[in-house]
Amino acid sequence: MPQSPTTPSHPPPYLRLQRLRGLVIKETRQILRDPSSIGIAFVLPAILLLLFGYGVSLDAKHVQIALVVEQPTDTTARFTAFFMSSEYFKPVFLPQRQAAEKALLAGEVRGMVVLRENFAKQIHQQGGAPIQVIVDGADANTGRQILGYVRRVWQDWLVLEARHQGLTFQQPVHQEFRIWFNPEVRSQNFLVPGLMAIIMTLTGALLTSLLVAREYDRGTIESLMVTPVTPNELLLGKLIPTFILGMGGMALSFALGVGLFEVPFRGSLWVLFVTAALFMLATLGMGLLISTLAKDQFVAGQIAIMVTFLPAFLLSGFIFNLASTPSWIQAVSYLIAARYFIEILKTLFLVGNIWNVIVPNGVALFLMAGVLLTLSRVLTRKRLD
């Protein structure tokens, strides 16, 4: 009795590639038809870069400070001229100490410098003339910066005043400052590279977290389940278009950072794109894992923001120095993929190809991407339960 031909358990390679190609085309068309996906990938990075590049600065410049000179003289005029010529201060002259205190309490100035009426006389006597500096310490970092700037103005004025008197100003310690990697001391030079990692975290995790959940919400998951598509093909078909979209957003962020904000880039482009691809895979793996577990677009989006974006913003070293945080916070930060990528970005932009930094962080991204993608594959089954 002739036997009926049986269907092979494993389809030929060309059939698997054809199915994968169809899934990629399907996901690409869904992305192009969804304006929110394009907005998250391209419009949102541009908005965030403009906001942080122009609106956020950690530099204390043009700080309003009150200058109180109880008895104006040529000596006090030369001293206050240093504040007027400094880019860090925007001095406000007030006649009395009480007026300066009132302005400080009202938040109109960030600090006050008081020169008493005998300042010009005591400056040439034994022990010198004291000046009083009061700084608003509500913002501790800015307060410390203001104190440092005032001390620098004071030291520079003493050197010039000694020359004016025909004397040699003797300092017990001579300081020579050298600023490496960011000689302009511009906060944009490290904010913009770090922001690229935050943007890729937001776009990659948020877009991917909606992939499988969208199928459940639209009721199309049953159609996918009855097809011969394997779980591997299903995941690849959804990840490939999103990966390309995320890398396009990264390229846009890089172009804006270097071209618009003039952030120096001293590394290699191929290293940047390889490490960015590893970071994007780790981010996509996290988003896909969330999407597989949540099965609801709204819930998946909320979880993606809480689990990926907020930790990347707060615990990656983007703004806060992790070395100054408690040890348990530092331990938690090692679970954040953005921590490793931000270290790579700051090194590539400001220093160059420092392999002692790039290789360990790149290996960490590779391992995280492998673990997250593997978990997503294990939890993805062609069942509705």
C-alpha positions in Angstrom: 0.0 0.0 0.0 1.6 3.3 -1.1 2.4 5.7 1.7 1.3 9.3 1.5 4.1 11.8 1.5 4.9 13.3 4.9 5.7 16.9 5.6 9.3 17.3 6.7 9.7 18.3 10.4 12.1 21.0 9.4 11.4 23.2 6.4 14.2 23.9 3.9 16.3 27.0 4.6 14.8 29.0 1.7 11.3 28.5 3.2 12.5 29.7 6.6 14.1 32.8 5.1 10.9 33.5 3.1 8.8 33.4 6.3 11.3 35.6 8.1 11.3 38.0 5.2 7.5 38.2 5.3 7.5 38.9 9.0 10.1 41.6 8.7 8.0 43.2 5.9 4.9 43.0 8.1 6.6 44.6 11.1 8.1 47.3 8.9 4.8 48.2 7.4 3.2 48.4 10.9 6.0 50.7 12.0 5.6 53.0 9.0 1.8 53.1 9.5 2.2 54.0 13.2 3.3 57.7 13.6 4.1 57.1 17.3 6.9 54.7 16.4 8.6 57.2 14.1 8.1 59.9 16.7 9.7 57.8 19.4 12.6 56.8 17.2 13.4 60.2 15.6 11.3 63.1 17.0 11.8 62.3 20.7 15.6 62.1 20.5 15.8 65.5 18.8 13.5 67.0 21.4 15.5 65.5 24.3 18.8 66.6 22.8 17.6 70.2 22.3 16.2 70.3 25.9 19.3 69.0 27.5 21.7 70.6 25.1 20.3 74.1 25.5 18.2 74.0 28.6 20.2 71.9 31.0 23.6 73.0 32.2 25.6 72.0 35.3 28.0 74.9 34.8 27.6 77.8 37.3 28.1 80.8 35.1 26.7 84.3 35.2 25.7 83.8 38.8 24.1 86.8 40.4 26.1 87.8 43.5 25.7 90.9 45.7 28.7 93.1 46.2 28.6 95.4 49.3 31.4 98.0 49.5 31.0 100.0 52.7 33.7 102.5 51.8 34.6 102.7 48.0 38.2 103.3 47.2 40.6 102.6 44.4 41.6 99.3 46.0 38.0 98.1 46.3 37.3 99.2 42.7 40.2 97.1 41.5 38.9 94.2 43.5 35.3 94.4 42.3 36.5 94.8 38.7 37.6 91.2 38.9 34.0 90.1 39.6 32.7 92.2 36.8 35.1 90.8 34.2 34.5 87.2 35.3 32.2 85.0 33.2 31.1 83.2 36.3 29.5 86.2 38.1 26.9 88.8 37.4 27.5 91.2 40.2 24.9 93.4 41.7 26.1 96.4 43.8 24.1 97.1 46.9 24.8 99.9 49.3 24.3 98.1 52.6 24.7 94.6 54.1 21.0 94.5 55.1 19.9 95.0 51.5 22.2 92.2 50.4 20.8 89.8 53.0 17.3 90.7 52.0 18.1 90.0 48.3 19.8 86.7 49.3 16.7 85.6 51.3 14.4 86.6 48.4 16.5 84.4 46.0 17.4 87.4 43.9 21.2 86.6 44.4 23.0 83.4 45.1 25.6 84.9 47.4 27.1 88.1 48.8 30.6 89.5 49.3 31.1 92.2 51.9 34.1 94.6 52.0 34.1 96.5 55.2 34.9 100.2 55.5 38.5 99.6 56.6 39.3 97.1 53.8 41.7 99.4 51.9 43.6 100.2 55.1 43.9 96.7 56.5 44.9 95.1 53.3 48.4 96.7 53.7 48.7 95.8 57.4 49.9 92.6 59.2 47.3 89.9 58.7 45.5 91.6 55.8 41.9 92.5 55.4 39.1 89.9 55.8 36.2 89.7 53.3 32.9 88.1 54.2 31.4 85.6 51.7 27.9 84.3 52.3 26.5 81.7 49.8 23.1 80.2 49.4 23.7 76.6 50.3 20.3 75.2 49.3 21.9 73.9 46.1 25.1 72.4 47.7 26.9 71.8 44.4 26.3 75.3 43.1 27.3 76.8 46.5 30.6 75.0 46.5 31.3 76.2 43.0 30.6 79.8 43.9 32.9 79.6 46.9 35.6 78.2 44.6 35.1 80.9 42.1 35.3 83.6 44.8 38.6 82.1 46.1 40.0 82.1 42.6 39.0 85.8 42.1 40.6 86.6 45.4 43.9 84.9 44.6 44.1 86.5 41.1 43.4 90.0 42.6 46.1 89.5 45.3 48.7 88.7 42.6 47.8 91.7 40.5 47.6 94.0 43.6 51.1 92.9 44.6 52.4 93.9 41.2 50.6 97.2 41.5 52.4 97.9 44.7 55.7 96.8 43.2 55.9 93.7 45.4 56.2 90.0 44.9 53.2 88.0 46.1 54.6 84.9 47.8 52.3 81.8 47.9 53.3 78.8 50.0 51.9 76.5 47.3 51.9 77.3 43.6 49.0 75.6 41.8 49.1 74.7 38.1 45.8 73.5 36.8 45.5 71.0 34.0 42.1 69.8 32.8 42.2 66.7 30.7 39.6 65.4 28.3 37.2 68.3 28.7 39.4 71.4 28.9 36.4 73.7 28.2 34.7 72.3 31.3 31.4 72.2 29.3 28.6 70.2 30.8 27.2 69.5 27.3 30.4 67.5 26.5 29.4 64.7 28.9 25.6 65.3 29.0 25.1 64.8 25.3 27.0 61.5 25.0 25.2 60.2 28.1 21.9 61.3 26.7 22.5 59.1 23.7 22.3 56.0 25.9 19.2 57.3 27.7 17.5 57.9 24.3 18.4 54.5 23.0 17.1 52.9 26.3 13.8 54.8 25.9 13.3 54.1 22.2 14.5 50.5 22.2 12.7 49.3 25.3 9.5 51.3 24.8 9.2 50.2 21.1 10.0 46.6 21.7 7.8 46.3 24.8 4.8 46.9 22.6 5.6 44.3 19.9 4.0 41.2 21.3 1.6 43.0 23.5 0.3 44.8 20.4 -0.6 41.5 18.8 -2.7 40.5 21.9 -4.5 43.9 22.0 -5.3 43.8 18.3 -6.4 40.2 18.4 -3.9 39.1 15.7 -2.0 36.8 18.0 -4.2 33.9 17.1 -3.4 34.3 13.4 0.3 34.2 14.2 -0.1 31.1 16.4 -1.8 29.0 13.6 0.9 29.8 11.1 4.0 27.5 10.7 6.2 30.4 12.0 8.6 29.3 14.7 9.2 31.3 17.9 12.7 32.2 16.6 11.3 33.5 13.4 8.6 35.4 15.2 11.2 37.1 17.5 13.6 37.9 14.7 10.9 39.3 12.5 9.9 41.7 15.2 13.4 42.6 16.4 15.1 43.3 13.0 13.0 46.3 12.0 13.1 47.7 15.6 16.8 47.3 15.7 17.3 49.2 12.5 14.9 51.9 13.7 16.8 52.3 17.0 20.2 52.5 15.3 18.8 55.1 13.0 17.8 57.2 16.1 21.3 56.7 17.5 22.8 57.9 14.3 20.6 61.0 14.4 21.6 61.7 18.0 25.2 61.4 17.1 24.9 63.8 14.2 23.1 66.3 16.4 25.6 66.0 19.2 28.7 66.5 17.0 27.2 68.9 14.5 24.8 71.0 16.5 26.3 71.0 20.0 30.0 70.6 18.8 30.8 67.8 21.2 34.2 66.4 20.3 34.4 62.8 19.2 37.9 61.3 19.6 37.2 57.6 19.1 36.4 55.4 16.1 33.0 55.3 14.5 33.1 51.5 14.0 33.7 51.1 17.8 30.8 53.4 18.5 28.4 51.4 16.2 29.5 48.0 17.4 29.0 48.9 21.1 25.8 50.7 20.2 24.6 47.6 18.5 25.4 45.5 21.6 23.6 48.0 23.8 20.6 48.1 21.5 20.4 44.3 21.6 20.4 44.3 25.4 17.7 47.0 25.4 15.6 45.2 22.8 16.0 42.0 24.9 14.6 43.7 28.0 11.8 45.3 26.0 10.9 42.0 24.4 10.9 40.2 27.8 8.5 42.8 29.1 6.3 42.5 26.1 6.2 38.7 26.4 5.2 38.8 30.1 2.8 41.8 30.1 0.6 41.0 27.1 -1.0 44.5 27.3 0.3 47.6 25.6 -0.4 50.0 28.4 1.0 47.8 31.1 4.1 47.0 28.9 4.8 50.6 28.3 4.5 51.5 32.0 6.8 48.7 33.0 9.3 49.6 30.3 9.6 53.2 31.6 9.9 52.0 35.3 12.3 49.2 34.7 14.5 50.7 31.9 14.2 54.4 31.5 14.2 55.6 35.1 17.0 53.3 36.3 19.1 54.3 33.2 18.5 58.0 34.0 19.2 57.8 37.8 21.6 54.8 38.2 23.9 54.9 35.2 26.2 57.8 36.0 24.5 60.0 33.4 24.2 62.9 35.8 25.1 61.6 39.3 28.6 60.3 40.2 28.0 56.7 41.2 31.2 56.7 43.3 29.6 59.1 45.8 26.5 56.9 46.2 26.0 54.1 48.9 27.5 50.7 48.1 24.2 49.0 47.6 23.2 51.6 45.0 26.5 50.9 43.2 25.8 47.2 43.3 22.3 47.7 41.8 23.8 49.9 39.1 25.7 46.9 37.7 22.4 45.5 36.5 21.7 48.6 34.4 23.0 48.2 30.8 23.1 52.0 30.3 25.9 52.2 32.9 28.3 50.3 30.7 27.3 52.0 27.5 27.6 55.5 29.1 31.2 54.7 30.2 32.0 53.7 26.6 30.3 56.8 25.1 32.1 59.2 27.4 35.4 57.5 26.7 34.9 57.5 22.9 33.7 61.2 22.8 36.1 62.8 25.2 39.2 60.5 25.4 39.4 58.1 22.5 39.8 54.4 22.0 40.8 53.4 25.5 40.4 49.6 25.3 40.8 49.1 29.1 37.4 50.8 29.3 35.8 49.7 26.1 36.4 46.0 26.2 35.1 45.2 29.8 32.0 47.3 29.3 31.5 45.8 25.8 31.7 42.3 27.2 29.2 43.2 29.9 26.8 44.5 27.2 27.3 41.3 25.2 26.5 39.1 28.2 23.4 41.1 29.2 22.1 41.0 25.6 22.6 37.2 25.5 20.9 36.6 28.8 17.9 38.9 28.0 17.3 37.6 24.5 17.6 34.0 25.7 15.0 34.6 28.4 12.7 36.2 25.9 13.1 33.1 23.6 12.5 30.7 26.4 9.3 32.5 27.5 8.0 32.8 23.9 5.8 29.9 23.1 3.1 29.4 20.4 0.4 29.1 23.0 -2.2 31.5 24.3 -2.1 30.4 27.9 
